[in-house]
Amino acid sequence: MNKLSALKIAGKILGLLLCLFIFICSLELMSTSFQLLGARLIEKTNKLNAVLENKLAGLMIGILLTLLVQSSSTSSSIVVSMVSAKIIQVKAAIPIVMGTNIGTSITSTVVSFSQMGNNENFERAFSGAIVHDIFNFLSVIVLLPIEALFSYLEIITGLLVKPIAKFSDSGMDVSFLNKITKPLINSIIQINKTAIEELASGVGSGSNQTLLKHWCKFDEKSAKSPLVRCKFLFESVKWSDWVIGIILLLISVFLLCACLVFLVKLLNSLFSGKVSELLKKNVNSEFPGCFKYFTGYFALLIGAVLTIIIQSSSVFTSTLTPLVGIGIVSLERVFPLVLGSNIGTTITGILAALSSKASTLSYAIQIALCHLFFNISGILIWYPIPCLRRVPIKIAKRIGKITFKYKWFAFFYLFLMFLLVPILFLLLSFAGTIVLLCALFLIGTIGMVVFVLSFLQKKFPSVLPPYDKLIRRVCLCSKFKNESIVKNVKLNDTEEEKCKNVHTIFILSQSNLYNIEKLKHLA
């Protein structure tokens, strides 16, 4: 029995390594497909990046992209591959990776709907799920304008990848993962880098020039080696580069998603029992004495490590949601755990960057580090200071209480925050900066009015009633003066009593002009 268990574990480990290898190969295929699809659009790349210069447009694209693939790991890997293929610039890709954080949190929110049968459980589960959403939204609201004004993520990560850029410029191949995957990739597709460079410089032979590499050196190590026909899967096909690029893109996306699914299943089968026991027994416990302050940070570390192991923040946060619903994990404890999962999920993007070519390795690693530093920045804002830490938790609890009374609000929240708002702002961003700013000003004004009224109702309840009476009096008296028939109005009534005695309202017409004259006489 022990030997059988050991063989099962060994088989699962080999399966993990195989999935990891295919995962890296799929990223390489995706990068190659983007080169085939985007190389002839190099002259238009500046236009594409000009559209993405609108930070809000990039943010909404990131949300919708992650909403489609249902994995921030996958979407961030796609963005890294596009940067590696030089389809988009690092600066334009930063808002997209911010959006991937928001898009991935929808999974746990949907999972919370499974507990709608019990109002109290659903309130806790929904609050535990959306605390991830709220944190991501708040982080974007604060950090996106800062990035737009100062480009701090681009500058910091640019300084960190300078040594890698020097290696790339010197021609040294530091992409060790690329060396491992090169034999398999070269058996499927090979790209003529010289043709891409000629297109970029404007000296290409035109639209008939293929980007596939048809002639290879017999001996790659020898400079005088004769040329022979290359041997790979797509070498003899007569399809255009666009068709081959689309086929490779579809294959790579399918392999990428399939590998992530199998990785999750294999890792869950290896670690689910231990992880489950760890969460049930220890997740709400506090460190003793003076170390109590560090309990939340330890939970944050646990969330990061478990997400790195599982390689899916969606799976990790979705696992926590039912536990919050049944009361095993508190909302205050799940908050640092999901923050840690935000850190852990960036490892996939870094892994994707390491599979890039040496010439583009620095750019790919830079955007992956932007994702990491964005999450770290959000944590530094919303977690260390207790008063700020309570903001996402209180908002989540408030929305949870609303769903306790009105379950339809949960569906409305999901539709509004993850579909309607991203699509609306994406369309507004295409309409122009002035239109977008006007819309933001209007929405901000309405939100501020609602916030002020709610604050006054809660903290200063005696301030608003006089204004309510004034508005009610004006509205009622307006009806009193403009409507046709008024009953129970007495000559000695005060103005307010006359307003209150209005019971029946009819539309003004020629037939009731006599009643209007009588009404004026009584007034």
C-alpha positions in Angstrom: 0.0 0.0 0.0 2.9 2.4 0.8 4.6 1.6 -2.5 1.3 2.2 -4.3 0.9 5.6 -2.6 4.5 6.5 -3.4 3.9 5.6 -7.1 0.8 7.7 -7.1 2.6 10.7 -5.7 5.5 10.2 -8.1 3.1 10.0 -11.0 1.4 13.3 -9.9 4.8 15.0 -9.6 5.7 13.9 -13.1 2.3 15.1 -14.3 3.0 18.5 -12.7 6.4 18.7 -14.5 4.8 17.7 -17.8 2.0 20.3 -17.4 4.6 22.9 -16.5 6.6 22.1 -19.6 3.6 22.3 -21.9 2.5 25.5 -20.2 5.9 27.1 -21.0 5.7 25.8 -24.6 2.2 27.2 -25.0 3.5 30.6 -24.0 6.2 30.4 -26.5 3.7 29.4 -29.2 1.5 32.3 -28.2 4.4 34.8 -28.5 5.2 33.4 -32.0 1.6 33.7 -33.1 1.5 37.3 -32.0 4.6 37.9 -34.1 2.9 36.4 -37.2 -0.3 38.4 -36.6 1.4 41.6 -35.6 4.5 41.9 -37.6 2.8 43.4 -40.6 1.1 45.8 -38.3 4.3 47.2 -36.9 3.8 50.5 -38.7 0.4 50.7 -37.0 1.7 49.7 -33.6 2.0 53.3 -32.6 -1.7 53.7 -33.3 -2.5 50.7 -31.1 -0.4 52.0 -28.3 -2.0 55.4 -28.8 -5.4 53.9 -28.1 -4.0 52.2 -25.0 -2.4 55.5 -23.9 -5.9 56.0 -22.4 -5.3 54.3 -19.1 -9.0 53.7 -18.5 -9.4 51.9 -21.8 -6.5 49.6 -20.9 -8.0 49.0 -17.5 -11.4 48.0 -18.9 -9.7 45.8 -21.5 -7.9 44.0 -18.7 -11.2 43.4 -16.8 -13.0 42.1 -19.8 -10.1 40.0 -21.0 -9.9 38.3 -17.6 -13.7 38.0 -17.5 -13.5 36.0 -20.7 -10.6 33.6 -19.8 -11.6 33.5 -16.1 -8.0 33.5 -14.9 -5.8 36.4 -14.1 -2.8 34.0 -14.5 -3.9 33.3 -18.1 -4.7 37.0 -19.0 -1.5 38.3 -17.4 0.5 35.7 -19.3 -1.2 36.8 -22.5 -0.3 40.4 -21.8 3.3 39.4 -21.1 3.4 37.5 -24.4 2.1 40.5 -26.3 4.8 42.7 -24.7 7.4 40.1 -25.4 6.3 40.1 -29.1 6.4 43.9 -29.1 2.7 44.2 -30.0 2.2 46.6 -27.1 4.6 48.7 -25.0 5.2 48.2 -21.3 3.6 51.6 -20.5 0.4 50.7 -22.3 0.2 47.2 -20.7 0.3 48.4 -17.1 -3.4 49.4 -16.9 -4.3 46.0 -18.5 -2.6 44.0 -15.7 -4.3 46.3 -13.2 -7.6 45.2 -14.8 -6.7 41.5 -14.6 -6.8 41.8 -10.8 -10.4 43.1 -10.9 -11.6 40.6 -13.5 -10.3 37.5 -11.6 -12.3 38.3 -8.5 -15.6 37.6 -10.2 -15.1 33.8 -9.7 -15.4 33.8 -5.9 -18.4 36.2 -6.2 -20.2 33.7 -8.4 -19.3 30.9 -6.0 -21.0 32.7 -3.1 -24.3 32.3 -4.9 -24.3 28.6 -4.0 -25.2 29.7 -0.4 -28.3 31.7 -1.3 -30.5 29.2 0.4 -29.4 30.5 3.8 -29.6 34.3 4.2 -27.0 34.5 7.0 -24.6 32.2 5.2 -25.1 34.1 1.9 -24.5 37.4 3.6 -21.2 36.2 5.0 -20.1 34.4 1.8 -21.0 37.4 -0.4 -19.1 39.8 1.9 -16.1 37.4 2.0 -16.1 37.2 -1.8 -16.5 40.9 -2.7 -13.9 42.0 -0.1 -11.4 40.9 -2.8 -13.3 43.0 -5.4 -13.5 46.0 -3.1 -9.7 45.9 -2.4 -8.9 45.7 -6.1 -11.2 48.5 -7.1 -9.9 50.8 -4.3 -6.3 50.0 -5.3 -7.0 50.9 -8.9 -8.8 54.1 -7.9 -5.8 55.3 -6.0 -2.9 53.9 -8.0 -4.1 54.3 -11.6 -4.1 58.2 -11.4 -0.7 58.0 -9.7 0.7 55.8 -12.5 -0.9 58.1 -15.1 0.8 61.2 -13.6 4.2 59.9 -12.4 4.6 56.4 -14.1 6.1 55.1 -10.9 5.6 51.4 -11.7 7.3 51.8 -15.1 10.2 53.7 -13.6 10.9 51.4 -10.7 10.6 48.2 -12.7 12.6 49.8 -15.5 15.5 50.3 -13.0 15.2 46.8 -11.8 15.5 45.2 -15.2 18.4 47.3 -16.4 20.9 44.5 -15.7 18.8 42.1 -17.7 18.6 44.6 -20.6 22.5 44.8 -20.6 22.6 41.0 -20.9 20.1 41.2 -23.8 22.0 43.9 -25.6 25.2 42.0 -25.3 23.7 39.0 -27.0 23.8 36.7 -24.1 20.9 34.2 -23.9 19.7 34.2 -20.3 16.4 32.6 -21.1 17.1 29.1 -19.7 13.5 28.0 -20.1 13.6 29.0 -23.7 16.5 26.6 -24.2 14.4 23.8 -22.8 11.4 24.5 -25.0 13.3 25.4 -28.2 13.5 21.8 -29.7 9.7 21.3 -29.5 8.9 24.8 -30.7 11.3 24.6 -33.6 9.6 21.3 -34.7 6.3 23.2 -34.9 7.2 26.7 -36.2 10.2 28.8 -37.0 10.2 32.6 -37.6 12.5 34.5 -39.9 13.8 37.3 -37.6 15.5 39.1 -40.4 12.2 39.5 -42.3 10.6 40.9 -39.2 13.4 43.4 -38.8 13.2 44.4 -42.5 9.4 45.0 -42.1 10.1 47.1 -39.0 12.7 49.2 -40.8 10.5 49.6 -43.9 12.8 47.8 -46.3 10.7 44.6 -46.5 9.8 43.1 -49.9 6.1 43.8 -49.4 3.0 41.9 -48.5 4.1 38.8 -50.4 7.1 38.2 -48.1 6.5 35.4 -45.6 7.8 35.5 -42.1 8.3 31.8 -41.9 11.9 30.6 -41.9 12.3 28.2 -44.9 16.1 27.9 -45.1 18.3 26.9 -42.1 22.0 26.3 -41.5 23.0 22.7 -41.7 25.2 23.3 -38.6 24.0 26.2 -36.4 27.4 26.5 -34.7 29.3 27.0 -38.0 29.2 30.4 -39.7 30.0 28.9 -43.1 27.5 26.0 -42.9 25.5 25.5 -46.1 21.7 26.2 -46.1 19.2 23.4 -46.1 15.4 23.3 -46.1 14.0 23.8 -42.6 11.9 21.0 -41.1 8.9 22.0 -39.0 5.2 21.3 -39.0 4.0 24.4 -40.9 7.0 24.6 -43.3 5.3 23.0 -46.3 1.8 24.5 -45.9 0.6 27.1 -48.4 -1.4 29.2 -45.9 -0.8 32.8 -45.2 1.0 34.1 -42.1 -2.3 35.4 -40.7 -4.0 31.9 -40.9 -1.0 30.2 -39.4 -0.8 32.9 -36.6 -4.5 32.4 -35.8 -4.2 28.6 -35.6 -1.1 28.9 -33.4 -2.9 31.4 -31.2 -5.9 29.2 -30.7 -3.7 26.1 -30.0 -1.6 28.0 -27.5 -4.6 29.5 -25.6 -6.2 26.0 -25.4 -3.0 24.5 -24.2 -2.5 27.3 -21.7 -5.9 27.0 -20.2 -5.8 23.1 -20.2 -2.4 23.1 -18.4 -3.7 25.5 -15.7 -6.7 23.3 -15.2 -4.7 20.1 -14.9 -2.1 21.9 -12.7 -5.0 23.0 -10.3 -6.4 19.5 -10.2 -3.1 17.8 -9.6 -2.0 20.2 -6.9 -5.4 20.0 -5.2 -5.1 16.2 -5.1 -1.7 16.6 -3.5 -2.3 19.4 -1.1 -6.1 19.7 -0.6 -6.3 17.6 2.6 -3.5 19.5 4.4 -4.6 22.9 3.1 -8.2 22.2 4.2 -7.1 21.1 7.7 -4.8 24.2 8.0 -7.6 26.5 7.1 -10.2 25.0 9.4 -8.0 24.7 12.5 -5.5 27.6 12.3 -6.7 30.3 10.0 -8.6 32.3 12.7 -6.1 31.8 15.5 -3.9 34.7 16.7 -0.3 34.7 17.7 0.3 35.0 21.5 1.4 38.2 23.2 3.3 40.8 21.4 3.4 38.7 18.2 -0.4 39.2 17.8 0.2 42.1 15.4 2.0 39.9 12.9 -0.9 37.4 12.6 -2.4 39.1 9.6 0.9 39.3 7.9 1.5 35.6 8.4 -2.0 35.0 6.9 -0.9 37.2 4.0 2.2 35.0 3.5 0.1 31.8 3.7 -2.2 33.1 1.0 0.7 34.0 -1.3 2.4 30.6 -0.8 -0.7 28.5 -1.3 -1.6 30.5 -4.4 1.9 29.9 -5.8 1.4 26.2 -5.1 -2.1 26.1 -6.6 -1.1 28.5 -9.4 -4.6 30.0 -9.4 -5.9 32.9 -7.2 -9.4 32.2 -8.4 -9.3 28.6 -7.1 -7.8 29.7 -3.8 -10.3 32.6 -3.1 -13.2 30.4 -4.3 -12.2 27.8 -1.8 -12.3 30.4 1.0 -15.7 31.7 0.1 -17.8 28.7 1.3 -15.7 28.6 4.5 -16.5 32.2 5.2 -20.2 31.5 4.5 -20.4 28.7 7.1 -18.5 30.8 9.6 -15.2 28.8 9.7 -13.1 31.7 8.4 -13.9 35.3 9.5 -14.0 38.2 7.1 -11.2 39.9 9.0 -9.0 36.8 8.4 -10.0 36.2 4.8 -8.9 39.7 3.9 -5.1 39.2 4.3 -5.4 35.7 2.7 -6.9 37.2 -0.5 -4.3 39.9 -0.5 -1.6 37.2 -0.3 -3.3 35.4 -3.2 -2.9 38.6 -5.3 0.9 38.4 -4.7 1.0 34.7 -5.4 -0.8 34.9 -8.8 1.9 37.2 -10.2 4.4 34.3 -10.2 2.7 32.9 -13.3 3.3 36.1 -15.2 7.0 36.1 -14.1 7.3 32.5 -15.2 5.7 33.5 -18.6 8.3 36.3 -18.8 11.2 33.9 -18.3 10.1 32.0 -21.4 10.7 35.0 -23.6 13.5 35.6 -26.0 16.7 37.2 -24.8 16.1 40.3 -26.9 12.7 40.9 -25.3 13.2 39.3 -21.9 13.7 42.6 -20.1 10.4 44.0 -21.4 8.5 40.8 -20.5 10.0 40.7 -17.0 9.3 44.4 -16.5 5.5 44.1 -17.1 5.4 41.0 -14.9 7.2 43.0 -12.1 4.7 45.9 -12.7 1.9 43.4 -11.8 3.8 42.4 -8.7 4.6 45.9 -7.5 1.0 47.1 -8.2 -0.3 44.4 -5.8 2.4 45.2 -3.2 1.5 48.9 -3.5 -2.2 48.2 -2.9 -1.3 46.1 0.2 0.9 48.9 1.6 -2.0 51.4 1.2 -4.9 49.3 2.5 -3.5 46.9 5.1 -0.8 48.2 7.5 -2.8 51.2 8.8 -5.8 49.9 10.9 -8.3 52.6 9.9 -7.6 52.1 6.2 -7.7 48.3 6.6 -11.2 48.6 7.9 -12.4 50.5 4.8 -12.7 47.5 2.4 -14.0 45.3 5.2 -16.8 47.8 6.1 -17.8 48.3 2.5 -18.0 44.5 2.0 -20.1 44.1 5.1 -22.4 46.9 4.1 -23.0 45.4 0.7 -23.5 42.0 2.4 -26.2 43.4 4.6 -28.0 44.8 1.5 -27.9 41.3 -0.1 -29.3 39.8 3.1 -32.5 41.9 2.5 -32.5 42.0 -1.3 -31.0 38.9 -3.0 -31.5 40.5 -6.4 -28.9 43.1 -5.5 -26.2 40.4 -5.7 -27.0 39.8 -9.4 -27.3 43.5 -10.0 -23.8 44.1 -8.4 -22.3 41.4 -10.5 -23.8 42.7 -13.8 -23.0 46.3 -12.9 -19.4 46.0 -11.7 -18.0 43.4 -14.1 -20.0 43.9 -17.3 -21.9 47.2 -17.6 -19.3 49.6 -16.0 -16.3 48.1 -18.0 -18.2 48.2 -21.3 -19.6 51.7 -20.7 -16.2 53.2 -19.7 -14.5 51.4 -22.6 -17.0 53.0 -25.0 -16.6 56.4 -23.3 -12.8 56.2 -23.6 -13.2 55.7 -27.3 -15.5 58.7 -27.6 -12.8 61.0 -26.5 -11.1 62.5 -23.4 -13.7 65.3 -22.9 -16.7 63.0 -23.0 -14.9 60.6 -20.6 -14.0 63.4 -18.2 -17.6 64.8 -18.2 -19.0 61.3 -17.5 -16.5 60.8 -14.7 -17.4 64.2 -13.2 -21.1 63.4 -13.3 -20.7 60.0 -11.7 -18.3 61.4 -9.1 -20.8 64.2 -8.3 -23.7 61.8 -7.9 -21.5 59.5 -5.8 -20.4 62.4 -3.6 -24.0 63.5 -3.0 -25.1 60.0 -2.1 -22.1 59.7 0.3 -22.8 63.0 2.0 -26.5 62.3 2.5 -25.7 58.8 3.9 -23.1 60.3 6.2 -25.5 63.0 7.5 -28.3 60.5 8.0 -26.0 58.4 10.1 -24.0 61.0 12.0 -26.3 64.0 12.1 -29.9 62.8 11.8 -31.3 66.1 12.9 -29.9 68.1 9.9 -31.9 66.7 7.1 -35.5 66.6 8.4 -36.1 70.4 8.0 -35.0 70.2 4.4 -37.2 67.2 3.9 -40.2 69.2 5.2 -39.3 72.2 3.0 -39.1 70.0 -0.1 -42.3 68.2 0.7 -44.1 71.5 1.3 -42.9 72.9 -2.0 -43.9 69.8 -4.0 -47.3 69.5 -2.4 -48.2 73.1 -2.8 -47.0 73.0 -6.4 -49.6 70.2 -6.9 -52.1 72.2 -5.0 -51.7 75.2 -7.4 -51.6 73.3 -10.6 -54.1 70.5 -10.1 -57.9 70.6 -10.7 -60.0 69.3 -7.8 -59.2 69.7 -4.1 -61.4 68.2 -1.4 -61.6 69.0 2.3 -60.1 72.5 1.9 -61.5 74.9 4.4 -61.4 78.7 4.4 -59.6 78.9 7.8 -57.0 76.3 6.9 -53.3 77.3 7.0 -51.2 77.0 3.9 -49.6 73.8 5.2 -53.1 72.3 6.1 -54.4 73.2 2.6 -51.4 71.3 1.1 -52.0 68.3 3.4 -55.8 68.2 2.5 -55.1 67.5 -1.2 -56.4 64.0 -1.7 -57.6 63.8 -5.3 -55.6 64.9 -8.3 -56.9 65.4 -11.9 -55.3 66.7 -15.0 -56.0 70.4 -15.8 -58.7 70.7 -18.4 -61.3 73.2 -19.6 -64.1 71.4 -17.7 -62.6 72.1 -14.3 -61.7 75.8 -14.7 -64.6 76.6 -12.3 -62.9 74.5 -9.6 -59.7 76.4 -10.1 -61.4 79.8 -9.6 -63.1 78.4 -6.5 -59.7 77.2 -5.2 -58.1 80.7 -5.7 -61.0 82.3 -3.8 -60.5 79.9 -0.8 -56.8 80.7 -0.8 
